[in-house]
Amino acid sequence: MQSLYSWDVNKLNHEQLLEFEWVDRRDGREETFAFARLIIAGALEHIDEVDAAIGNHLEHWDITRLSRVDLAILRMAAYSLLFQTDVPASVTIDEAIAIAKEYGTDASYKFVNGVLDAIRRDSVK
């Protein structure tokens, strides 16, 4: 989520995003970093489709008006829902809600849940 936020706000390039310079790398979580790189690279590669899926489920809102934190969370999870079909949708949505509760506003998790659930419903049609 932090990398997608940085890409949106600071216009960092892909290589900078995938280095995770702000993370303590001494704990040996390379599998976690590899999975995060997959999500970030995939979300950016498919950003038009991801943003379209998000935008299609915003009622009375435009994607440009969203909180940058909420948008980063939605992009990450929408990519997973649309392109990582080996990950159960419920797991993706639950993780996104947990991140929204930690980093978003008090209402972010409800908003994120609603948008992602709508994307999930559309993707199984």
N, C-alpha and C positions, 0 to 999 in steps of 0.2 A: 504494500500500500504506500509506503514512504517513497519508494522509487517512482511509482506512477504519479504521486503528488509532486515530486521534484521535477519530473519530466514536464508536467503541466505548468507549474509555477515558475521554475527556473530554466526551463528549456534545455536541460542537460541532454547530452547525446546518449545513445544506447550503451556505448562502452562504459561511460561514467556511471550509468544507472546500475549496470550489472556487476560493478566492482564492490559495492557495499562498503565503501571506505569508513562509514560511520559505525560499523558493527565490529565488536570485539571478536576476532576470528580465532582466538586461542582455544575455544571450547570444542573445536572439531566437528561442527555441525555442517559439514560439506554437503550432505544429502539435502538438508534444509535449504542451503543456498542454491543448489542445483534446481530444486523444485521452484524456488522463488524466481530464478532466472527464466525458467520455462514459462511461468505465468506472465512475467513482465514482457519478455520478448514476444510471446504470443499475443498479448493484449495490444502491444504497439503495432505488431504486424497486421492485426485485424481491427485496428482502431475505428475505421469507418463502420464496419459491421457491428462492433461492440457499442459504439455511440448511437447508432441507429436503433439497436435493440433497446437501449436505455431510453432514448428519446421517444420511442413509440409507446412507452408506458409512463410518461410524465403527464399528469393531468393538470392543465392550467399552468404549466411550467415549461420553460425552455432550458435546455441542457446548459446553456451559458450562465444561467442564474443559480445553478446548484453550488453548494459549498464545495470547494476544491477537495476537501477531505472526503465528503460523501461521494463525489464523483470518482475519486481514486478507488474507493472501496467498491463502488458499483462496477467500474471498469474491470477490476481484478476478478470479481465474482461473475460478472456477465461473460467474460472471456471463458471462464471455467465452465459455466453452464452451457455455453454454445459449442465449445470446442474440446473440452476434456470430458468426454462422455464416460470415461472409466471412473470418474469421481462422482459418487452419488450427489444428486442435486441438494438433498437435505443437508449433507455435510458442508457443501459449498455455502449454502444460505446460512447455516448455523455459524460457520466461521466468520462470515461477513457481518452478521449481527453482533457477534462478540467484539469484533474490531470496531464497529460503529459505536458500541456502548463505551468502549475505552477511549476512542479518539474523537468521536463526533459530539454533537450536541445532545441534549436530553431526548430530543425527538428523532435523532438520526436513525436509530436502530429500527424504529417503526417504518420510517420512510424507505430505508434500504430493504427491509423485509418485503414490503409491498411491491416495490419495483422488481426485485429479484423473483418473487413468487409469480408475478405476471410473465416475466421472461421464461421462467421454467414451464409454465402452462403452455405458452406459445411454442416452445421448443419440442414438446412431446406430441404436438398435433400432427 
